[in-house]
C-alpha cells in the first residue's frame, strides 16, 4: 500500500512523468548499477496503482536514487526503502513522513508487531501505538 503511495507522491514532487522516470531508472544509473532489470512506464504505473506489488530492493534503490531522496529527503528515503520491504499502512507512512519528532526506529519495530499491524486502522490508532512505543523507549534509554 505505502510503496505505491510513496512512489507516486515522490515522482509527482519531482514533476516526472512515468516515462521520464522509467528512462532515468534505465539509463541514468548504468555506471553505478548493472541494469539487467529494465522498467517501463507501464510497469511503474502498476507499481503506483497496485498496493500489493513490491519492487525488488535493487529496483527500489534505483528509483530512490533517481528521485534523489537521499539528497533531498533522508526521512522519506528511509520510509521509501522500508515500504519496499513491508506493506505499511498509508496512515503510518504519513506519520513518519510528516512528523520529524517521531523516531524512525519505531517504524522498524512496528513492522514486526503483527497483532498491532492488524488491529490499528486509523491514523489516531497508529499515533497511539507510536506514542506508546516512544514512551516505552524513552523510559528504557533515558531513565
C-alpha positions, -999 to +999 in steps of 0.1 A: +000+000+000+026+025+011+052+019-016+026+027-043+016+058-025+051+070-019+063+063-054+035+084-069+040+111-042+078+115-047+076+111-085+050+139-087+071+161-063+099+158-089+074+166-116+084+135-136+061+115-159+061+077-157+080+076-190+107+101-177+111+081-145+115+048-165+141+064-187+161+077-158+159+044-139+170+025-170+196+049-184+207+073-157+225+047-135+243+025-159+277+034-143+266+026-108+243-004-114+242-034-137+209-026-154+196-061-161+162-052-146+147-028-171+115-010-163+089+008-185+062+033-178+035+005-178+053-014-150+058+018-129+021+025-134+013-009-120+036-002-090+018+030-084-017+015-088-013-018-070-006-017-033+003-054-032+032-053-057+066-046-042+097-040-062+130-057-057+153-040-032+176-033-062+149-016-082+136+004-052+171+016-045+175+027-082+142+045-081+151+062-048+184+074-063+167+087-094+142+106-073+172+120-053+155+110-020+188+105-002+199+141-011+166+159-006+146+139+019+165+115+040+135+107+062+115+100+030+143+079+017+142+057+048+105+053+048+105+046+010+130+018+014+110+004+044+079+005+022+097-015-005+102-043+021+070-042+041+034-034+034+030-004+056-004+013+060-007+048+044-017+064+077+015+051+094+037+063+064+022+098+067+030+099+104+067+092+098+070+114+067+052+144+083+063+143+120+101+148+123+098+143+161+089+106+157+120+084+158+124+063+126+134+033+146+098+030+158+087+023+122+110-007+120+098-020+154+061-016+144+067-037+112+075-067+134+044-063+157+019-083+136-011-081+160-007-043+162-005-040+124-037-060+121-056-041+148-046-004+140-065+010+112-069+048+116-042+075+119-054+081+155-048+044+164-014+044+148-004+076+166-015+060+199+008+030+191+037+052+181+034+073+212+031+043+235+062+027+219+081+060+220+072+064+257+085+029+264+118+035+246+122+068+264+118+051+298+143+023+288+170+045+274+167+077+294+158+067+330 
